[in-house]
Amino acid sequence: MSPIKIIPKKKKNPKYKREEPIAVDDYISDEKNEFINRDLERNVTYLRSKLGDSGDVIIRHIQPHPQLKMVIVYIDGLSGALQIQESVIKSVMEWSEKYMEEEHGSHFIATMGDSIMTVGDIGYCEHYSEVFSAILSGDSVILVDGYTRAVIAKTKDPNKRDVTEPKTQSVVRGPQEGFTEDIRTNTSLVRRKIRSVDLRLECNLVGRYTQTDVSIMYIKGIANDEILNEVRSRIKKIDIDGILESAYIEELVQDSTLSPFPTIFNSERPDVIAAGLLEGRIAILVDGTPFVLLVPVVFPQFFQAAEDYYQRSDFGLMRMLRYVAFFFALLSPSLFIAIKTYHQELIPTPLMITLAAQREGVPFPAFVEALIMEITFEILREAGIRMPKAVGQAISIVGALVIGQAAVEAGFVTPAMVIVVAITAISTFVFPAYNLAIAVRGLRFAFMVLAATFGLFGVTVGLFMLVIHLCSLRSFGVPYMFPIAPYNSTDQRDSIFHLPLKWLQTRPRLINQTNLTRQQSVKKSPEE
């Protein structure tokens, strides 16, 4: 089927039909069906008008033959200038006159793209929308006078950040490589881990203005088709001006917006994403960020570190320590407030005498003490993160030595409260997932209010409400507290505890229901 030609509108005065300059409005405009015109000058005029005659838009006119005119369009900074010069322009200009006369036929564009250019990847397009998408992605487009088909040369600038050690999820033993801001580098890092023909990658463009590459990666035959279709559906429903980071996608496709707990997992480690894919999960990669999303997610997954699988099995002792740190970070100030205010009989007598002696001269109740210290610590934490690295260390020293000691000596808080807040702060850094620590930091203040109002009864009611909320959450249809609720004895081997790898023979049952076997059981020989 021959392509539809764009026909200019008829002029009222036929005398000047040829001489008048061609305006953009002379095209039959349809955003979904704007075909490339045969007239090269019309194409150049249209491109300049659409791109606003920007200074970084390069339109290079070349004429390798007296009867052949063409232009190469690219954006300076997004495309590799050296690659365009060597693989595109030089290849075209080196054509001989005899070769040009022989190949100047109906298949000229295909011959030029497939046989002449030495660039790695070549594409073709017939619509202006594809031309703009290629140019704004860093590729170069070659338009030839007399043809309605353009050549897209993959000439993106190869300069990008090198693969370095992950900054947010470091390990003592294990791979020391992390994702970068380039989505193609990230997909290659995952493919190096999983060398299977069943590893699939689906690409989408999200954002009306940014046109950000958002890719879905999964393993065919392992990933649940229902969850995969749900991920596709939610991404296709996104209609927003731009996607600047994977957090945009996370917030737009998550199940519960009002919950403080994250229902989507993110990581900058290729080995963590590869392990999730092997369990049947689906990865969402966004161009421009080193953080890759993983769905569906369950609550115990936020307590699992990559190093759990690289060291000898300790039967989950370190993982259980993270659960203990979770309750310390969540409940330490509230329990101290409740016991000190309403339930002094629970405190041993020698300790009670010491605490009573410390409170001499302190004008504030325990709740106000904890509130002052917690808010001060949160301010110091934010200041240390936002300040330059050279100054951030000084901020932590000031907070630990000056403010803490000075507050005790000035009589604002008691030494016991400083210890409780310090233990709470240290416990928040034990979690492998930083977004879980943010949720705990917010809930801690709610438990402090309940403890100051109702004592241990208020803390107990808060815990009941927290458990009910966690059990009601879903992540792409999967219960958030699985395998604890609903309980599954087989999957308990890698939730709170972590048994040796040879005992982990199946994948999570609610996440994967088609291919459950992860490894075959090893039968011991009679001699053993």
Secondary structure as the mmCIF struct_conf table of DSSP 4:
data_model
#
loop_
_struct_conf.conf_type_id
_struct_conf.id
_struct_conf.beg_label_comp_id
_struct_conf.beg_label_asym_id
_struct_conf.beg_label_seq_id
_struct_conf.end_label_comp_id
_struct_conf.end_label_asym_id
_struct_conf.end_label_seq_id
HELX_LH_PP_P HELX_LH_PP_P1 SER A 2 LYS A 5
HELX_LH_PP_P HELX_LH_PP_P2 ILE A 7 LYS A 11
BEND BEND1 LYS A 12 LYS A 12
HELX_RH_3T_P HELX_RH_3T_P1 PRO A 14 TYR A 16
TURN_TY1_P TURN_TY1_P1 LYS A 17 GLU A 19
BEND BEND2 GLU A 20 GLU A 20
HELX_LH_PP_P HELX_LH_PP_P3 PRO A 21 ALA A 23
HELX_RH_3T_P HELX_RH_3T_P2 VAL A 24 ASP A 26
BEND BEND3 TYR A 27 TYR A 27
TURN_TY1_P TURN_TY1_P2 GLU A 31 LYS A 32
STRN STRN1 PHE A 35 PHE A 35
HELX_LH_PP_P HELX_LH_PP_P4 ILE A 36 ASN A 37
BEND BEND4 ARG A 38 ARG A 38
HELX_RH_AL_P HELX_RH_AL_P1 LEU A 40 LEU A 51
TURN_TY1_P TURN_TY1_P3 GLY A 52 ASP A 53
TURN_TY1_P TURN_TY1_P4 GLY A 55 ASP A 56
STRN STRN2 VAL A 57 HIS A 65
TURN_TY1_P TURN_TY1_P5 PRO A 66 GLN A 67
STRN STRN3 LEU A 68 ILE A 75
STRN STRN4 ASP A 76 ASP A 76
TURN_TY1_P TURN_TY1_P6 GLY A 77 LEU A 78
STRN STRN5 SER A 79 SER A 79
HELX_RH_AL_P HELX_RH_AL_P2 ALA A 81 GLN A 83
HELX_RH_PI_P HELX_RH_PI_P1 ILE A 84 ILE A 89
HELX_RH_AL_P HELX_RH_AL_P3 LYS A 90 MET A 93
TURN_TY1_P TURN_TY1_P7 GLU A 94 GLU A 94
HELX_RH_AL_P HELX_RH_AL_P4 GLU A 97 GLU A 103
BEND BEND5 GLY A 105 GLY A 105
TURN_TY1_P TURN_TY1_P8 SER A 106 HIS A 107
HELX_RH_AL_P HELX_RH_AL_P5 PHE A 108 THR A 111
HELX_RH_PI_P HELX_RH_PI_P2 MET A 112 ILE A 116
BEND BEND6 GLY A 120 GLY A 120
STRN STRN6 ILE A 122 CYS A 125
STRN STRN7 HIS A 127 HIS A 127
HELX_RH_AL_P HELX_RH_AL_P6 TYR A 128 LEU A 136
TURN_TY1_P TURN_TY1_P9 SER A 137 GLY A 138
STRN STRN8 SER A 140 VAL A 144
TURN_TY1_P TURN_TY1_P10 ASP A 145 GLY A 146
BEND BEND7 THR A 148 THR A 148
STRN STRN9 ALA A 150 ALA A 153
STRN STRN10 LYS A 156 LYS A 156
HELX_LH_PP_P HELX_LH_PP_P5 ARG A 161 VAL A 163
BEND BEND8 LYS A 167 GLN A 169
BEND BEND9 VAL A 172 GLY A 174
BEND BEND10 GLU A 181 GLU A 181
HELX_RH_AL_P HELX_RH_AL_P7 ILE A 183 LYS A 193
TURN_TY1_P TURN_TY1_P11 VAL A 197 ASP A 198
STRN STRN11 LEU A 199 VAL A 206
TURN_TY1_P TURN_TY1_P12 ARG A 208 THR A 210
STRN STRN12 THR A 212 ILE A 219
TURN_TY1_P TURN_TY1_P13 LYS A 220 ILE A 222
BEND BEND11 ALA A 223 ALA A 223
HELX_RH_AL_P HELX_RH_AL_P8 ASP A 225 LYS A 236
TURN_TY1_P TURN_TY1_P14 LYS A 237 LYS A 237
BEND BEND12 ASP A 241 ASP A 241
BEND BEND13 GLU A 245 GLU A 245
HELX_RH_AL_P HELX_RH_AL_P9 SER A 246 VAL A 253
BEND BEND14 ASP A 255 ASP A 255
BEND BEND15 THR A 257 LEU A 258
BEND BEND16 PRO A 260 PHE A 261
BEND BEND17 THR A 263 ILE A 264
STRN STRN13 PHE A 265 SER A 267
BEND BEND18 GLU A 268 GLU A 268
HELX_RH_AL_P HELX_RH_AL_P10 PRO A 270 LEU A 278
TURN_TY1_P TURN_TY1_P15 GLU A 279 GLY A 280
STRN STRN14 ILE A 282 VAL A 286
TURN_TY1_P TURN_TY1_P16 ASP A 287 GLY A 288
BEND BEND19 PRO A 290 PRO A 290
STRN STRN15 VAL A 292 VAL A 295
BEND BEND20 PRO A 296 PRO A 296
HELX_RH_3T_P HELX_RH_3T_P3 PHE A 299 PHE A 303
HELX_RH_3T_P HELX_RH_3T_P4 ALA A 306 TYR A 309
TURN_TY1_P TURN_TY1_P17 TYR A 310 TYR A 310
BEND BEND21 GLN A 311 GLN A 311
HELX_LH_PP_P HELX_LH_PP_P6 ARG A 312 SER A 313
TURN_TY1_P TURN_TY1_P18 PHE A 315 GLY A 316
HELX_RH_AL_P HELX_RH_AL_P11 LEU A 317 TYR A 342
HELX_RH_3T_P HELX_RH_3T_P5 GLN A 344 LEU A 346
BEND BEND22 ILE A 347 ILE A 347
HELX_RH_AL_P HELX_RH_AL_P12 THR A 349 GLN A 358
TURN_TY1_P TURN_TY1_P19 ARG A 359 GLY A 361
BEND BEND23 PHE A 364 PHE A 364
HELX_RH_AL_P HELX_RH_AL_P13 ALA A 366 ARG A 386
BEND BEND24 MET A 387 MET A 387
HELX_RH_AL_P HELX_RH_AL_P14 LYS A 389 ILE A 397
HELX_RH_PI_P HELX_RH_PI_P3 VAL A 398 ILE A 403
HELX_RH_AL_P HELX_RH_AL_P15 GLY A 404 ALA A 410
TURN_TY1_P TURN_TY1_P20 GLY A 411 GLY A 411
BEND BEND25 PHE A 412 VAL A 413
HELX_RH_AL_P HELX_RH_AL_P16 PRO A 415 THR A 428
TURN_TY1_P TURN_TY1_P21 PHE A 429 PHE A 429
BEND BEND26 VAL A 430 VAL A 430
BEND BEND27 PRO A 432 PRO A 432
HELX_RH_AL_P HELX_RH_AL_P17 TYR A 434 PHE A 454
TURN_TY1_P TURN_TY1_P22 GLY A 455 GLY A 455
HELX_RH_AL_P HELX_RH_AL_P18 LEU A 456 SER A 472
STRN STRN16 ARG A 474 SER A 475
TURN_TY1_P TURN_TY1_P23 PHE A 476 GLY A 477
STRN STRN17 VAL A 478 PRO A 479
TURN_TY1_P TURN_TY1_P24 TYR A 480 TYR A 487
TURN_TY1_P TURN_TY1_P25 SER A 489 SER A 489
HELX_RH_3T_P HELX_RH_3T_P6 THR A 490 ASP A 494
TURN_TY1_P TURN_TY1_P26 SER A 495 ILE A 496
BEND BEND28 PHE A 497 PHE A 497
HELX_RH_3T_P HELX_RH_3T_P7 LEU A 501 TRP A 503
STRN STRN18 THR A 506 THR A 506
TURN_TY1_P TURN_TY1_P27 ARG A 509 ILE A 511
BEND BEND29 GLN A 513 THR A 514
STRN STRN19 THR A 517 THR A 517
BEND BEND30 ARG A 518 GLN A 519
HELX_LH_PP_P HELX_LH_PP_P7 GLN A 520 SER A 525
TURN_TY1_P TURN_TY1_P28 PRO A 526 GLU A 527
#
